Every structure is written in structure tokens, then in C-alpha cells.
């Protein structure tokens, strides 16, 4: 099963790369600092010192892999990463206790000026590093291939649908035998970019049924809160009748069943490499200059597209990083964006960024000052 999962996610990376290349979207390319053009395979631009970073738990395994590899390549280097959640990571960055922050969502309107002020001489920018599809995983023995329309999903997490045999769920699953079990939703208890993306999805595609807006903190009543993506996956695995949202890799690693979600065309789509890649292909860069903030089309009507996908960022100062940290920030982030750094993600349950986005990321890193 492990080998099959890795092959599937590797296929996602290839699918996304081909799709984005075809439509001219921006994609990330691994190369050494100062490189230009397409992706390269340069290993590392070494610098010495210590970096402290905080943030997204969803990208923890990716950052841990990069830390280990970079520290092995570059002696005299220590990279620390605390996966305390996207919200906490951003606050640490603003407070200058983090040299960069990992986040599953872009800075909020009230956070961007604070982050800019922390940097001083240049704005804080978003560097997309990993693409992570968001799975809706459930624990309902005997029910395979559960299908959910966006409005049904919204009602479940809003608490207005309380039983698994609710007429709305039956309508989405005409051939399934559904139990009368109570539904227990599981959400993140900590502030999270995964929550921000999931609630943004619900707000975009099911606004009439999801009235709690979007944000890193969970606002809907009821349900069970668990810390981190691993906590949500663990809670779903342990109790029948549960349903929760998490990054794809956590659902896969936990052996959890995943719901098929209806896209903007009304097509129920399974979370697969090809399906997620089709949504990635429709993403657009909305940031300006070296800021590579991206927008996902949650209401995509692309045939076969799975709609709930998130982009994870490293948030860093475009200008204003202390001189004694700058070379190490650039060296480490450039390694993370390199071919070596990105290719390692397929073994961890992530989807590496397609080449054009990689190239833009490396250009942004080169310009850090």
C-alpha cells in the first residue's frame, strides 16, 4: 500500500506539471541561488548558523526532510522547525521569533501589514513549496465510496445534518445502505491553514449552508477538536461515525476511507493524483512581484477535478532579513525548492510543485535581501 500511495502522488506531480505547463501557469523550479531559466538539480548553497521556524503541521514532514538533508550537506548549520500550526507560526514570524513561517494559507488582511512591519524594508512574501490535497475522511464500516455534494458536506460540518442516514446524504448515495449512526465531526482545535482552506472551500461553494465564514480558527458549533492534522486523522480512525478534514498524506497514512466530493460540474470525484492535478492546473498566482500567493478555484468545472486542494507556503521577508541570517535563509529555502528537495516529497505523501512555479520560487529566493 505504501508503494502504491507514493506512485499515486508522484503521478499527481507529473500530471500537475504537464497541465500547468500546457496552460501557462506558474510553477516552481528547483535550482541553486542565482540560477535562471528552468529547474536545476543543484544540491545546496551552504551557509552556517541557526534558523528557527514555526508553523504548519501539514508540511512538517517535508520541512523535516529538508532540514535533515541540508544539515547533512552543510556543516555548522542548525535548522529548527516547530509545527505548532499556521496561525501560531505567523504570529511567531510577526514577533521576530521565527526567521520564516510555514503556512497552509496566505496572510490575512490584518496580518500582512504586521508582517511587513516586522520585515521593515520590504514586504513579507509567500513562497509556495508543497501542494497538499485536502481529504474528507470518514469512519463508517460497510460504507465504501461515500459521495458528498458541497452543500451536504457543509450541512454535516455545520451540524444541521446529524445522522448518517439523513435524506440529503441518501440522495448523494442512492445505492448505499447508510446506518442511522450519529455523525461526529472532527475539526482542528488549533489555528490552521488547513482549516482556513477547508472553510474557504465551504464558503465559496456552499455559502447558503455554511454561514461561519472562513478562517484559521474553527467557528462552527459542536464536533470534536483535535490538534494538528495527525490529531484529526487519529480521532477519525478511533471512532465509528466520525468524519474530518485533513491533508491527503494523513488520510493515506492512517488507512482512512475518503469521500468523493462533487466538483463545480456536479461530478463526484475521488481524491486521486489525476483529479487533484486538474484542480492545481487551474490555480493562478495572485501576488505581485516576488510574492507568489496563489488562488485555487474551488468551484472548478474541469472534468474529473477534485476541488479541495491547498498550497503550503513559506512566509519570509523579501527585504529586511537580518544580515547574519540572510545567507542561511536563502540557502535553506533554495534547497527546499531544488530538484533534490522537491523530489524527496513524493516519498512523504506530498505533491511537489510543477516546474514553472518552482522556477518562480527560486527567482523570488534569489531576490531576498
C-alpha positions, -999 to 999 in steps of 0.1 A, spaced: 0 0 0 28 24 8 44 19 -26 11 24 -43 5 57 -25 39 70 -34 33 61 -70 0 78 -70 13 110 -55 42 111 -78 17 108 -106 0 139 -92 32 159 -95 37 148 -131 0 154 -140 1 189 -125 34 197 -142 21 188 -176 -12 205 -170 3 238 -158 29 238 -185 2 234 -211 -19 263 -198 10 286 -190 5 287 -152 34 295 -129 53 266 -114 82 261 -91 116 250 -103 144 237 -81 178 253 -87 207 270 -70 206 306 -58 213 328 -87 202 303 -113 179 314 -141 157 296 -166 143 262 -158 147 238 -129 182 227 -120 195 199 -97 220 220 -76 222 204 -42 228 233 -18 242 267 -13 257 262 22 258 288 50 264 284 87 243 294 117 209 286 131 174 292 118 142 290 139 109 285 121 74 277 132 41 269 116 21 244 95 19 209 109 8 197 75 42 205 60 62 192 90 74 160 73 85 180 42 104 205 63 119 178 85 132 161 53 147 193 40 163 201 74 179 167 76 193 168 41 205 204 43 223 199 77 240 168 63 252 188 32 262 219 52 282 215 84 278 242 110 241 246 103 211 241 125 175 244 112 148 242 138 111 238 129 82 237 154 49 225 138 27 245 161 1 254 134 0 280 107 -16 307 129 9 303 156 37 303 131 26 336 116 24 352 150 60 340 157 71 355 124 55 388 132 71 387 167 105 381 151 110 348 170 107 329 136 131 335 107 103 323 84 69 308 89 52 278 74 15 283 65 -12 265 46 -29 297 37 -19 333 28 -16 361 54 -49 376 63 -56 413 56 -48 423 92 -17 401 93 0 413 61 8 448 74 21 434 107 43 410 88 55 438 65 63 460 95 83 431 110 104 430 78 109 467 78 125 474 44 104 451 23 71 433 24 66 397 36 60 374 7 46 339 1 67 312 -14 46 281 -23 66 250 -16 43 220 -14 8 212 -28 -14 192 -5 -48 179 -14 -73 180 15 -91 147 21 -125 144 38 -120 111 57 -147 91 74 -151 61 96 -183 42 86 -177 4 84 -196 -11 54 -198 21 35 -173 25 7 -171 53 -18 -192 78 1 -203 107 -21 -210 142 -9 -221 173 -26 -207 206 -13 -240 216 4 -243 182 21 -207 185 33 -214 220 46 -245 209 65 -226 180 81 -199 202 94 -224 230 104 -242 204 125 -275 207 107 -272 171 94 -268 149 124 -274 113 112 -256 93 86 -290 82 70 -301 118 66 -321 122 33 -295 146 19 -267 120 23 -290 93 9 -297 115 -21 -259 117 -27 -256 79 -23 -286 63 -39 -271 28 -39 -256 28 -5 -270 14 27 -264 40 53 -267 34 91 -287 56 115 -255 63 134 -249 98 148 -224 119 129 -194 131 149 -174 158 130 -137 163 138 -120 196 132 -87 213 141 -86 226 177 -56 248 168 -55 276 143 -46 260 110 -42 268 73 -59 235 66 -90 248 84 -87 281 65 -86 263 32 -114 239 41 -137 267 54 -128 289 24 -139 260 2 -173 257 20 -178 294 20 -171 295 -18 -192 266 -30 -219 262 -3 -224 297 11 -261 292 18 -254 262 41 -221 273 56 -226 306 75 -195 306 96 -171 322 71 -136 312 66 -105 314 88 -77 296 105 -98 291 137 -128 267 136 -160 287 143 -189 262 138 -205 248 170 -203 212 180 -179 185 169 -146 174 184 -115 194 181 -81 177 177 -47 193 175 -28 190 142 -36 171 111 -23 139 128 -47 145 157 -77 148 133 -67 116 115 -63 98 148 -97 109 161 -114 97 129 -96 64 129 -105 57 166 -143 62 165 -170 50 142 -194 76 128 -167 102 126 -158 125 96 -130 150 94 -108 170 70 -70 166 68 -42 167 43 -42 138 19 -10 122 33 -25 119 68 -56 101 55 -34 78 34 -10 70 63 -40 63 86 -56 40 61 -88 60 62 -117 60 38 -120 92 18 -153 107 4 -158 115 -32 -166 152 -35 -188 168 -62 -169 195 -82 -184 226 -98 -198 205 -127 -216 182 -102 -193 153 -108 -184 132 -78 -147 128 -79 -123 106 -59 -92 121 -45 -66 108 -69 -34 121 -85 -51 130 -118 -82 145 -101 -62 168 -78 -38 177 -106 -67 190 -127 -76 215 -100 -40 225 -95 -38 233 -132 -65 260 -127 -46 278 -99 -35 313 -105 -8 334 -89 -25 365 -74 6 380 -57 27 407 -74 64 408 -80 82 382 -59 50 374 -39 37 341 -52 4 339 -33 -20 316 -52 -57 312 -57 -74 279 -60 -106 276 -80 -127 255 -55 -157 257 -79 -137 242 -108 -158 226 -135 -128 208 -151 -139 172 -159 -126 148 -133 -112 175 -110 -111 170 -72 -118 205 -58 -103 207 -23 -66 214 -27 -43 236 -6 -9 252 -12 15 254 16 38 285 18 70 296 35 64 332 46 96 353 45 108 389 43 115 400 7 139 425 23 148 430 59 161 396 70 190 402 94 223 401 77 236 372 99 206 351 88 201 361 52 225 337 35 212 307 55 175 316 48 183 318 11 204 287 11 179 265 30 148 277 11 166 273 -22 175 237 -13 138 231 -4 128 245 -38 156 225 -56 150 194 -77 166 173 -49 144 190 -22 112 187 -42 118 151 -54 121 139 -18 84 149 -12 69 121 -32 81 96 -6 64 116 22 29 118 7 31 153 -8 29 167 -43 59 186 -55 52 218 -73 52 218 -110 83 232 -128 71 267 -137 61 275 -101 94 261 -89 112 285 -113 93 315 -99 100 304 -63 137 302 -70 137 336 -86 120 351 -56 145 334 -33 174 348 -53 160 383 -48 157 381 -10 178 408 7 
